[in-house]
């Protein structure tokens, strides 16, 4: 965290809130998120998403979003490896993941048609 983070008027999220927010974000991207996912589960889901986004070689916004989402998956992997150790470091990784996901969504959504609440992105194949 940097000093500029302390001036943020938003309430700071805890670990559970951050994981819930990242789970909702994964749903927005079209991932099939289990009930009450952990950091490791979310990291795996998002790694699959990154692969699907990178597979679309003709879509610049998908490739750009893939790079940001790869960082989100990496941060969630770090949280998973830390487990209950170093809670402040885990929380920093979770907050960084949330920020990266918002950046990725912004890159993708700027030129994409906005999705109504609850409708996932079309980057995940429908089974």
N, C-alpha and C positions, 0 to 999 in steps of 0.2 A: 504494500500500500504506500502511496505517496501522500505528502501533506495535503495535496489538493483534494484527496478523497475525503478528508475530514470536514470540508466545507460543504459537502453535498447535503441538501436539505431532506433527501429521502431517508426513511428509516433503514438502517442496515439490516440485511437479511441474515438469518441464521442458517446453519447447515441444512436443516430439514426444509426450510422455505426455499433455499437455493436449489436443492435437488428437485423439489416439486415444480419450481419454475422451469428448470431445465427439462423435466419430464414433459411439461406442457409444450415447451418449445419443440421437443422431438416429435410430439403429436402433430404440431403445426406443419412440420416438415414431412409428415406422412408416415412416421415410424409407428409400429405397433408396440406401444409402451405397456409393460405389465403394471399391475397395481403396485404402488409403492416401490418404485425401482431404486436400486442402489447406484452408486457412481460407476461401478464396473459394468453393470448392465447397460446403463446409458452410454458409456464409452463404446461398448460393442455395437449398439444400435447405430450410433453416430458414425462409427467407422464404416459400417455398411452403407450409410447414406452418402458418405464422402466418396466411396467407390462408385455409386450410381451417379453422383453429380459429375465426377471426373470422366465418366464414360461418355458423357455428352460433349464430344470434342467441338461441336459446332456452336455451342451456346456459351458465349463469354461470361454471362452473368452466373451460369451454373458453375463454371470453372472457378470464378472468383469466390463464389459462396463456398465451394468445396475447400478452398484454401483456409478460409476462416473457420469452417466447421471442423477441419482437421485439427486446428488448434484447440477447439472446444473438446474434441474427443481426447486429445493429448492431456488437457488439464483434468478432465474427468478420470483418466487413467492414473494420473498422479494422485488424485484424491483417493482413488481406490487402493493404490499401493500404500498410501500413508495410513489408511484405516483410521483408528482413533488417536494415532500419534500426531503430535503437533497440530492441534485443532486450528490454531490461527493461520498456519500455512495452508491447511486444507481449505479453510474459508476463503483465503486469498485466491486460491486456484478456482474455487467455485464462482466467485465474483468475476474473475477474469473470464471464465467460460461463459458466464451470462452476457458479459459485455461483447465478447466475440460473436456469440450467437446473434445478438441484436444487430451487430454490424453485418453479419452474413445475411440475415433476413432483410435488412435495409438494402443491401446490394441487389438481392434477388427481387425484392418487392418493388424497387424503384421502376423497373420496366415491366414487371409482371402484373397481371390482372389481380387485384386484391382478392383474397379468399374470404368468404363469409366466415364468421366465428364457427369453429368446430369442423370446417372443411379442410382436409389436409392438402398439402401441395401435391402435385402430380409427379414428383420425382421418385416415388416408390411404386414399383409395379403392383397392380391390383391383383390379388389372388382369388 
